[in-house]
């Protein structure tokens, strides 16, 4: 029994890794589709098409059994997903936006004085 377990350890490891990669793809496709839907107005058609193609390829690879193909599809989906963030946050106005945020932070700050009160016991 121990010999069987040792002999199948490598196969079990590969199965586990395949399951983990499939789960990652599932999670990534869900979150990417949600981001794509939520930010559709901020994303260009070229980025949208690229992301949709990456999602489709990832889903197809997920249905297969080729671990290497699943990993490549996952990595490609990850790269495509990062382009959503670049499209959304890259429009922001660059470094100037950060400076304005600091000024606003100072305006919202309020100074106050306080006293420690100690109760006197009788």
KAPE-V507518 format. One record per helix or strand. SS is the DSSP state (hx for helix, st for strand). FROM is the first residue (numbers start at 1). TO is the last residue. Records with the same first field share a line. If there is no record, write none. Layout:
SS: FROM-TO  FROM-TO
This chain:
hx: 2-38  40-42  45-63  67-89  95-108
